Amino acid sequence: MGRLTCPRTISLGAYVLGALENGERAELESHLEVCPSCRLELDRLASLPDLLSRLSADEAERLGPGRSAH
Ligand SMILES: [Zn+2]
């Protein structure tokens, strides 16, 4: 298989959530500059929180209408 995977992609989730310590974060950031695989994964992860908040907002709206219908 020609698929390129990097073990560091595991840390990207914590990175996106801001859960990494300063040292780890700096290390990961310099790794990102040389690792296209991680950059791609980071791109995907970066859009997740936004997606999730949109989904829950949508769900909240769906749960809401029952109140206004008397
Ligand atoms: Zn990597």
PDB file of the backbone (N, CA, C, O) and the ligand in Angstrom, with CONECT records:
HET     ZN  A 101       1
ATOM      1  N   MET A   1       0.839  -1.204   0.000  1.00  0.00           N
ATOM      2  CA  MET A   1       0.000   0.000   0.000  1.00  0.00           C
ATOM      3  C   MET A   1       0.872   1.251   0.000  1.00  0.00           C
ATOM      4  O   MET A   1       1.828   1.350   0.768  1.00  0.00           O
ATOM      5  N   GLY A   2       0.540   2.191  -0.854  1.00  0.00           N
ATOM      6  CA  GLY A   2       1.356   3.387  -0.943  1.00  0.00           C
ATOM      7  C   GLY A   2       0.892   4.489  -0.023  1.00  0.00           C
ATOM      8  O   GLY A   2       1.286   5.644  -0.181  1.00  0.00           O
ATOM      9  N   ARG A   3       0.067   4.147   0.926  1.00  0.00           N
ATOM     10  CA  ARG A   3      -0.472   5.201   1.762  1.00  0.00           C
ATOM     11  C   ARG A   3       0.516   5.619   2.846  1.00  0.00           C
ATOM     12  O   ARG A   3       1.097   4.792   3.549  1.00  0.00           O
ATOM     13  N   LEU A   4       0.678   6.905   2.949  1.00  0.00           N
ATOM     14  CA  LEU A   4       1.641   7.434   3.911  1.00  0.00           C
ATOM     15  C   LEU A   4       0.936   7.772   5.220  1.00  0.00           C
ATOM     16  O   LEU A   4       0.037   8.612   5.259  1.00  0.00           O
ATOM     17  N   THR A   5       1.346   7.127   6.254  1.00  0.00           N
ATOM     18  CA  THR A   5       0.769   7.488   7.550  1.00  0.00           C
ATOM     19  C   THR A   5       1.886   7.814   8.522  1.00  0.00           C
ATOM     20  O   THR A   5       2.991   7.280   8.430  1.00  0.00           O
ATOM     21  N   CYS A   6       1.583   8.681   9.433  1.00  0.00           N
ATOM     22  CA  CYS A   6       2.575   9.121  10.387  1.00  0.00           C
ATOM     23  C   CYS A   6       2.024   8.887  11.791  1.00  0.00           C
ATOM     24  O   CYS A   6       0.875   9.229  12.071  1.00  0.00           O
ATOM     25  N   PRO A   7       2.826   8.313  12.663  1.00  0.00           N
ATOM     26  CA  PRO A   7       2.361   8.059  14.034  1.00  0.00           C
ATOM     27  C   PRO A   7       1.998   9.334  14.772  1.00  0.00           C
ATOM     28  O   PRO A   7       1.259   9.295  15.756  1.00  0.00           O
ATOM     29  N   ARG A   8       2.501  10.440  14.313  1.00  0.00           N
ATOM     30  CA  ARG A   8       2.233  11.709  14.989  1.00  0.00           C
ATOM     31  C   ARG A   8       0.814  12.227  14.774  1.00  0.00           C
ATOM     32  O   ARG A   8       0.358  13.120  15.488  1.00  0.00           O
ATOM     33  N   THR A   9       0.131  11.671  13.800  1.00  0.00           N
ATOM     34  CA  THR A   9      -1.232  12.134  13.568  1.00  0.00           C
ATOM     35  C   THR A   9      -2.086  11.913  14.817  1.00  0.00           C
ATOM     36  O   THR A   9      -3.116  12.561  15.006  1.00  0.00           O
ATOM     37  N   ILE A  10      -1.641  10.993  15.656  1.00  0.00           N
ATOM     38  CA  ILE A  10      -2.353  10.718  16.910  1.00  0.00           C
ATOM     39  C   ILE A  10      -2.373  11.951  17.809  1.00  0.00           C
ATOM     40  O   ILE A  10      -3.353  12.211  18.506  1.00  0.00           O
ATOM     41  N   SER A  11      -1.274  12.706  17.780  1.00  0.00           N
ATOM     42  CA  SER A  11      -1.170  13.890  18.635  1.00  0.00           C
ATOM     43  C   SER A  11      -1.962  15.066  18.095  1.00  0.00           C
ATOM     44  O   SER A  11      -2.199  16.043  18.806  1.00  0.00           O
ATOM     45  N   LEU A  12      -2.369  14.973  16.841  1.00  0.00           N
ATOM     46  CA  LEU A  12      -3.017  16.127  16.216  1.00  0.00           C
ATOM     47  C   LEU A  12      -4.361  16.470  16.858  1.00  0.00           C
ATOM     48  O   LEU A  12      -4.739  17.638  16.941  1.00  0.00           O
ATOM     49  N   GLY A  13      -5.063  15.460  17.301  1.00  0.00           N
ATOM     50  CA  GLY A  13      -6.344  15.704  17.962  1.00  0.00           C
ATOM     51  C   GLY A  13      -6.165  16.573  19.189  1.00  0.00           C
ATOM     52  O   GLY A  13      -6.906  17.532  19.403  1.00  0.00           O
ATOM     53  N   ALA A  14      -5.168  16.224  19.993  1.00  0.00           N
ATOM     54  CA  ALA A  14      -4.873  16.996  21.197  1.00  0.00           C
ATOM     55  C   ALA A  14      -4.389  18.392  20.822  1.00  0.00           C
ATOM     56  O   ALA A  14      -4.680  19.370  21.511  1.00  0.00           O
ATOM     57  N   TYR A  15      -3.650  18.469  19.723  1.00  0.00           N
ATOM     58  CA  TYR A  15      -3.144  19.756  19.252  1.00  0.00           C
ATOM     59  C   TYR A  15      -4.298  20.690  18.887  1.00  0.00           C
ATOM     60  O   TYR A  15      -4.309  21.857  19.278  1.00  0.00           O
ATOM     61  N   VAL A  16      -5.252  20.173  18.147  1.00  0.00           N
ATOM     62  CA  VAL A  16      -6.400  20.965  17.722  1.00  0.00           C
ATOM     63  C   VAL A  16      -7.220  21.439  18.921  1.00  0.00           C
ATOM     64  O   VAL A  16      -7.752  22.549  18.926  1.00  0.00           O
ATOM     65  N   LEU A  17      -7.310  20.587  19.924  1.00  0.00           N
ATOM     66  CA  LEU A  17      -8.089  20.944  21.107  1.00  0.00           C
ATOM     67  C   LEU A  17      -7.296  21.821  22.063  1.00  0.00           C
ATOM     68  O   LEU A  17      -7.821  22.275  23.080  1.00  0.00           O
ATOM     69  N   GLY A  18      -6.027  22.059  21.733  1.00  0.00           N
ATOM     70  CA  GLY A  18      -5.182  22.887  22.587  1.00  0.00           C
ATOM     71  C   GLY A  18      -4.753  22.174  23.850  1.00  0.00           C
ATOM     72  O   GLY A  18      -4.469  22.803  24.870  1.00  0.00           O
ATOM     73  N   ALA A  19      -4.710  20.857  23.771  1.00  0.00           N
ATOM     74  CA  ALA A  19      -4.402  20.064  24.961  1.00  0.00           C
ATOM     75  C   ALA A  19      -2.921  19.722  25.082  1.00  0.00           C
ATOM     76  O   ALA A  19      -2.506  19.081  26.048  1.00  0.00           O
ATOM     77  N   LEU A  20      -2.131  20.145  24.110  1.00  0.00           N
ATOM     78  CA  LEU A  20      -0.704  19.842  24.171  1.00  0.00           C
ATOM     79  C   LEU A  20       0.037  20.882  24.995  1.00  0.00           C
ATOM     80  O   LEU A  20      -0.348  22.050  25.049  1.00  0.00           O
ATOM     81  N   GLU A  21       1.121  20.425  25.641  1.00  0.00           N
ATOM     82  CA  GLU A  21       1.944  21.379  26.374  1.00  0.00           C
ATOM     83  C   GLU A  21       2.798  22.168  25.397  1.00  0.00           C
ATOM     84  O   GLU A  21       3.013  21.755  24.258  1.00  0.00           O
ATOM     85  N   ASN A  22       3.278  23.307  25.864  1.00  0.00           N
ATOM     86  CA  ASN A  22       4.036  24.207  24.985  1.00  0.00           C
ATOM     87  C   ASN A  22       5.155  23.503  24.233  1.00  0.00           C
ATOM     88  O   ASN A  22       5.295  23.685  23.024  1.00  0.00           O
ATOM     89  N   GLY A  23       5.940  22.714  24.921  1.00  0.00           N
ATOM     90  CA  GLY A  23       7.051  22.015  24.290  1.00  0.00           C
ATOM     91  C   GLY A  23       6.583  21.065  23.216  1.00  0.00           C
ATOM     92  O   GLY A  23       7.139  21.026  22.118  1.00  0.00           O
ATOM     93  N   GLU A  24       5.561  20.300  23.537  1.00  0.00           N
ATOM     94  CA  GLU A  24       5.028  19.334  22.584  1.00  0.00           C
ATOM     95  C   GLU A  24       4.450  20.026  21.366  1.00  0.00           C
ATOM     96  O   GLU A  24       4.593  19.576  20.229  1.00  0.00           O
ATOM     97  N   ARG A  25       3.790  21.140  21.652  1.00  0.00           N
ATOM     98  CA  ARG A  25       3.146  21.866  20.565  1.00  0.00           C
ATOM     99  C   ARG A  25       4.180  22.429  19.591  1.00  0.00           C
ATOM    100  O   ARG A  25       4.027  22.328  18.374  1.00  0.00           O
ATOM    101  N   ALA A  26       5.221  23.019  20.144  1.00  0.00           N
ATOM    102  CA  ALA A  26       6.277  23.580  19.298  1.00  0.00           C
ATOM    103  C   ALA A  26       6.923  22.480  18.470  1.00  0.00           C
ATOM    104  O   ALA A  26       7.245  22.674  17.298  1.00  0.00           O
ATOM    105  N   GLU A  27       7.108  21.330  19.093  1.00  0.00           N
ATOM    106  CA  GLU A  27       7.724  20.214  18.391  1.00  0.00           C
ATOM    107  C   GLU A  27       6.831  19.734  17.250  1.00  0.00           C
ATOM    108  O   GLU A  27       7.290  19.460  16.141  1.00  0.00           O
ATOM    109  N   LEU A  28       5.560  19.645  17.558  1.00  0.00           N
ATOM    110  CA  LEU A  28       4.612  19.189  16.547  1.00  0.00           C
ATOM    111  C   LEU A  28       4.502  20.186  15.404  1.00  0.00           C
ATOM    112  O   LEU A  28       4.376  19.809  14.239  1.00  0.00           O
ATOM    113  N   GLU A  29       4.552  21.457  15.757  1.00  0.00           N
ATOM    114  CA  GLU A  29       4.444  22.485  14.716  1.00  0.00           C
ATOM    115  C   GLU A  29       5.624  22.432  13.758  1.00  0.00           C
ATOM    116  O   GLU A  29       5.454  22.607  12.552  1.00  0.00           O
ATOM    117  N   SER A  30       6.806  22.194  14.283  1.00  0.00           N
ATOM    118  CA  SER A  30       7.950  22.111  13.372  1.00  0.00           C
ATOM    119  C   SER A  30       7.897  20.806  12.585  1.00  0.00           C
ATOM    120  O   SER A  30       8.408  20.731  11.468  1.00  0.00           O
ATOM    121  N   HIS A  31       7.288  19.794  13.158  1.00  0.00           N
ATOM    122  CA  HIS A  31       7.104  18.540  12.426  1.00  0.00           C
ATOM    123  C   HIS A  31       6.103  18.732  11.295  1.00  0.00           C
ATOM    124  O   HIS A  31       6.262  18.160  10.216  1.00  0.00           O
ATOM    125  N   LEU A  32       5.085  19.526  11.539  1.00  0.00           N
ATOM    126  CA  LEU A  32       4.059  19.772  10.529  1.00  0.00           C
ATOM    127  C   LEU A  32       4.655  20.376   9.257  1.00  0.00           C
ATOM    128  O   LEU A  32       4.167  20.145   8.151  1.00  0.00           O
ATOM    129  N   GLU A  33       5.720  21.154   9.444  1.00  0.00           N
ATOM    130  CA  GLU A  33       6.314  21.802   8.283  1.00  0.00           C
ATOM    131  C   GLU A  33       6.980  20.818   7.342  1.00  0.00           C
ATOM    132  O   GLU A  33       7.155  21.100   6.156  1.00  0.00           O
ATOM    133  N   VAL A  34       7.343  19.682   7.864  1.00  0.00           N
ATOM    134  CA  VAL A  34       8.040  18.715   7.015  1.00  0.00           C
ATOM    135  C   VAL A  34       7.206  17.470   6.747  1.00  0.00           C
ATOM    136  O   VAL A  34       7.652  16.566   6.040  1.00  0.00           O
ATOM    137  N   CYS A  35       6.002  17.415   7.303  1.00  0.00           N
ATOM    138  CA  CYS A  35       5.199  16.207   7.156  1.00  0.00           C
ATOM    139  C   CYS A  35       3.839  16.509   6.515  1.00  0.00           C
ATOM    140  O   CYS A  35       2.910  16.940   7.199  1.00  0.00           O
ATOM    141  N   PRO A  36       3.727  16.286   5.219  1.00  0.00           N
ATOM    142  CA  PRO A  36       2.471  16.534   4.493  1.00  0.00           C
ATOM    143  C   PRO A  36       1.334  15.683   5.028  1.00  0.00           C
ATOM    144  O   PRO A  36       0.173  16.092   5.009  1.00  0.00           O
ATOM    145  N   SER A  37       1.672  14.515   5.498  1.00  0.00           N
ATOM    146  CA  SER A  37       0.663  13.595   6.014  1.00  0.00           C
ATOM    147  C   SER A  37      -0.040  14.199   7.225  1.00  0.00           C
ATOM    148  O   SER A  37      -1.262  14.122   7.347  1.00  0.00           O
ATOM    149  N   CYS A  38       0.737  14.796   8.111  1.00  0.00           N
ATOM    150  CA  CYS A  38       0.180  15.425   9.303  1.00  0.00           C
ATOM    151  C   CYS A  38      -0.583  16.694   8.940  1.00  0.00           C
ATOM    152  O   CYS A  38      -1.615  16.998   9.538  1.00  0.00           O
ATOM    153  N   ARG A  39      -0.074  17.425   7.966  1.00  0.00           N
ATOM    154  CA  ARG A  39      -0.768  18.658   7.567  1.00  0.00           C
ATOM    155  C   ARG A  39      -2.154  18.340   7.031  1.00  0.00           C
ATOM    156  O   ARG A  39      -3.121  19.048   7.311  1.00  0.00           O
ATOM    157  N   LEU A  40      -2.235  17.272   6.259  1.00  0.00           N
ATOM    158  CA  LEU A  40      -3.500  16.855   5.687  1.00  0.00           C
ATOM    159  C   LEU A  40      -4.483  16.461   6.793  1.00  0.00           C
ATOM    160  O   LEU A  40      -5.659  16.822   6.769  1.00  0.00           O
ATOM    161  N   GLU A  41      -3.968  15.723   7.743  1.00  0.00           N
ATOM    162  CA  GLU A  41      -4.807  15.256   8.845  1.00  0.00           C
ATOM    163  C   GLU A  41      -5.232  16.429   9.720  1.00  0.00           C
ATOM    164  O   GLU A  41      -6.363  16.474  10.205  1.00  0.00           O
ATOM    165  N   LEU A  42      -4.333  17.362   9.916  1.00  0.00           N
ATOM    166  CA  LEU A  42      -4.646  18.547  10.716  1.00  0.00           C
ATOM    167  C   LEU A  42      -5.753  19.357  10.040  1.00  0.00           C
ATOM    168  O   LEU A  42      -6.649  19.887  10.698  1.00  0.00           O
ATOM    169  N   ASP A  43      -5.671  19.437   8.740  1.00  0.00           N
ATOM    170  CA  ASP A  43      -6.681  20.148   7.964  1.00  0.00           C
ATOM    171  C   ASP A  43      -8.048  19.523   8.198  1.00  0.00           C
ATOM    172  O   ASP A  43      -9.047  20.218   8.382  1.00  0.00           O
ATOM    173  N   ARG A  44      -8.065  18.207   8.186  1.00  0.00           N
ATOM    174  CA  ARG A  44      -9.331  17.502   8.378  1.00  0.00           C
ATOM    175  C   ARG A  44      -9.859  17.713   9.797  1.00  0.00           C
ATOM    176  O   ARG A  44     -11.049  17.945  10.012  1.00  0.00           O
ATOM    177  N   LEU A  45      -8.944  17.624  10.749  1.00  0.00           N
ATOM    178  CA  LEU A  45      -9.340  17.771  12.149  1.00  0.00           C
ATOM    179  C   LEU A  45      -9.784  19.190  12.456  1.00  0.00           C
ATOM    180  O   LEU A  45     -10.692  19.402  13.259  1.00  0.00           O
ATOM    181  N   ALA A  46      -9.152  20.152  11.823  1.00  0.00           N
ATOM    182  CA  ALA A  46      -9.435  21.555  12.105  1.00  0.00           C
ATOM    183  C   ALA A  46     -10.878  21.908  11.767  1.00  0.00           C
ATOM    184  O   ALA A  46     -11.455  22.817  12.365  1.00  0.00           O
ATOM    185  N   SER A  47     -11.454  21.199  10.821  1.00  0.00           N
ATOM    186  CA  SER A  47     -12.826  21.504  10.429  1.00  0.00           C
ATOM    187  C   SER A  47     -13.830  20.756  11.296  1.00  0.00           C
ATOM    188  O   SER A  47     -15.036  20.981  11.194  1.00  0.00           O
ATOM    189  N   LEU A  48     -13.336  19.877  12.138  1.00  0.00           N
ATOM    190  CA  LEU A  48     -14.246  19.080  12.958  1.00  0.00           C
ATOM    191  C   LEU A  48     -15.016  19.858  14.025  1.00  0.00           C
ATOM    192  O   LEU A  48     -16.241  19.753  14.073  1.00  0.00           O
ATOM    193  N   PRO A  49     -14.345  20.635  14.883  1.00  0.00           N
ATOM    194  CA  PRO A  49     -15.067  21.367  15.936  1.00  0.00           C
ATOM    195  C   PRO A  49     -16.181  22.223  15.361  1.00  0.00           C
ATOM    196  O   PRO A  49     -17.269  22.315  15.928  1.00  0.00           O
ATOM    197  N   ASP A  50     -15.894  22.848  14.227  1.00  0.00           N
ATOM    198  CA  ASP A  50     -16.875  23.680  13.554  1.00  0.00           C
ATOM    199  C   ASP A  50     -18.072  22.841  13.132  1.00  0.00           C
ATOM    200  O   ASP A  50     -19.227  23.219  13.329  1.00  0.00           O
ATOM    201  N   LEU A  51     -17.762  21.707  12.552  1.00  0.00           N
ATOM    202  CA  LEU A  51     -18.796  20.794  12.088  1.00  0.00           C
ATOM    203  C   LEU A  51     -19.650  20.318  13.258  1.00  0.00           C
ATOM    204  O   LEU A  51     -20.877  20.270  13.171  1.00  0.00           O
ATOM    205  N   LEU A  52     -18.988  19.973  14.338  1.00  0.00           N
ATOM    206  CA  LEU A  52     -19.695  19.450  15.502  1.00  0.00           C
ATOM    207  C   LEU A  52     -20.623  20.500  16.109  1.00  0.00           C
ATOM    208  O   LEU A  52     -21.753  20.195  16.491  1.00  0.00           O
ATOM    209  N   SER A  53     -20.139  21.732  16.193  1.00  0.00           N
ATOM    210  CA  SER A  53     -20.966  22.770  16.803  1.00  0.00           C
ATOM    211  C   SER A  53     -22.160  23.081  15.909  1.00  0.00           C
ATOM    212  O   SER A  53     -23.243  23.414  16.390  1.00  0.00           O
ATOM    213  N   ARG A  54     -21.943  22.967  14.588  1.00  0.00           N
ATOM    214  CA  ARG A  54     -23.057  23.198  13.684  1.00  0.00           C
ATOM    215  C   ARG A  54     -24.097  22.105  13.836  1.00  0.00           C
ATOM    216  O   ARG A  54     -25.300  22.361  13.792  1.00  0.00           O
ATOM    217  N   LEU A  55     -23.618  20.883  14.016  1.00  0.00           N
ATOM    218  CA  LEU A  55     -24.532  19.759  14.166  1.00  0.00           C
ATOM    219  C   LEU A  55     -25.352  19.885  15.431  1.00  0.00           C
ATOM    220  O   LEU A  55     -26.563  19.662  15.418  1.00  0.00           O
ATOM    221  N   SER A  56     -24.701  20.240  16.520  1.00  0.00           N
ATOM    222  CA  SER A  56     -25.434  20.308  17.781  1.00  0.00           C
ATOM    223  C   SER A  56     -26.406  21.484  17.788  1.00  0.00           C
ATOM    224  O   SER A  56     -27.456  21.420  18.426  1.00  0.00           O
ATOM    225  N   ALA A  57     -26.060  22.549  17.084  1.00  0.00           N
ATOM    226  CA  ALA A  57     -26.962  23.689  16.982  1.00  0.00           C
ATOM    227  C   ALA A  57     -28.212  23.278  16.197  1.00  0.00           C
ATOM    228  O   ALA A  57     -29.340  23.653  16.517  1.00  0.00           O
ATOM    229  N   ASP A  58     -27.952  22.501  15.172  1.00  0.00           N
ATOM    230  CA  ASP A  58     -29.044  22.006  14.346  1.00  0.00           C
ATOM    231  C   ASP A  58     -29.949  21.089  15.159  1.00  0.00           C
ATOM    232  O   ASP A  58     -31.175  21.133  15.054  1.00  0.00           O
ATOM    233  N   GLU A  59     -29.314  20.270  15.959  1.00  0.00           N
ATOM    234  CA  GLU A  59     -30.075  19.335  16.777  1.00  0.00           C
ATOM    235  C   GLU A  59     -30.890  20.057  17.831  1.00  0.00           C
ATOM    236  O   GLU A  59     -32.023  19.684  18.132  1.00  0.00           O
ATOM    237  N   ALA A  60     -30.285  21.104  18.387  1.00  0.00           N
ATOM    238  CA  ALA A  60     -30.978  21.889  19.410  1.00  0.00           C
ATOM    239  C   ALA A  60     -32.235  22.523  18.813  1.00  0.00           C
ATOM    240  O   ALA A  60     -33.269  22.637  19.472  1.00  0.00           O
ATOM    241  N   GLU A  61     -32.118  22.927  17.562  1.00  0.00           N
ATOM    242  CA  GLU A  61     -33.272  23.521  16.901  1.00  0.00           C
ATOM    243  C   GLU A  61     -34.378  22.493  16.687  1.00  0.00           C
ATOM    244  O   GLU A  61     -35.571  22.783  16.774  1.00  0.00           O
ATOM    245  N   ARG A  62     -33.919  21.284  16.404  1.00  0.00           N
ATOM    246  CA  ARG A  62     -34.888  20.232  16.138  1.00  0.00           C
ATOM    247  C   ARG A  62     -35.622  19.826  17.417  1.00  0.00           C
ATOM    248  O   ARG A  62     -36.778  19.404  17.389  1.00  0.00           O
ATOM    249  N   LEU A  63     -34.919  19.965  18.528  1.00  0.00           N
ATOM    250  CA  LEU A  63     -35.527  19.578  19.796  1.00  0.00           C
ATOM    251  C   LEU A  63     -36.422  20.688  20.334  1.00  0.00           C
ATOM    252  O   LEU A  63     -37.310  20.442  21.149  1.00  0.00           O
ATOM    253  N   GLY A  64     -36.180  21.909  19.872  1.00  0.00           N
ATOM    254  CA  GLY A  64     -36.863  23.069  20.384  1.00  0.00           C
ATOM    255  C   GLY A  64     -38.342  23.229  20.042  1.00  0.00           C
ATOM    256  O   GLY A  64     -39.133  23.543  20.931  1.00  0.00           O
ATOM    257  N   PRO A  65     -38.746  23.024  18.788  1.00  0.00           N
ATOM    258  CA  PRO A  65     -40.071  23.439  18.280  1.00  0.00           C
ATOM    259  C   PRO A  65     -41.245  22.987  19.144  1.00  0.00           C
ATOM    260  O   PRO A  65     -42.282  23.651  19.163  1.00  0.00           O
ATOM    261  N   GLY A  66     -41.104  21.890  19.846  1.00  0.00           N
ATOM    262  CA  GLY A  66     -42.216  21.368  20.645  1.00  0.00           C
ATOM    263  C   GLY A  66     -42.774  22.392  21.613  1.00  0.00           C
ATOM    264  O   GLY A  66     -43.958  22.361  21.947  1.00  0.00           O
ATOM    265  N   ARG A  67     -41.903  23.320  22.074  1.00  0.00           N
ATOM    266  CA  ARG A  67     -42.326  24.283  23.072  1.00  0.00           C
ATOM    267  C   ARG A  67     -43.292  25.345  22.508  1.00  0.00           C
ATOM    268  O   ARG A  67     -44.263  25.725  23.162  1.00  0.00           O
ATOM    269  N   SER A  68     -43.004  25.812  21.282  1.00  0.00           N
ATOM    270  CA  SER A  68     -43.822  26.899  20.739  1.00  0.00           C
ATOM    271  C   SER A  68     -45.184  26.393  20.263  1.00  0.00           C
ATOM    272  O   SER A  68     -46.124  27.176  20.130  1.00  0.00           O
ATOM    273  N   ALA A  69     -45.294  25.095  20.009  1.00  0.00           N
ATOM    274  CA  ALA A  69     -46.583  24.550  19.578  1.00  0.00           C
ATOM    275  C   ALA A  69     -47.437  24.234  20.785  1.00  0.00           C
ATOM    276  O   ALA A  69     -47.263  23.184  21.405  1.00  0.00           O
ATOM    277  N   HIS A  70     -48.330  25.092  21.123  1.00  0.00           N
ATOM    278  CA  HIS A  70     -49.150  24.904  22.304  1.00  0.00           C
ATOM    279  C   HIS A  70     -50.303  23.954  22.066  1.00  0.00           C
ATOM    280  O   HIS A  70     -51.088  23.695  22.979  1.00  0.00           O
TER     281      HIS A  70
HETATM  282 ZN    ZN A 101       3.768  13.527  10.646  1.00  0.00          ZN2+
END
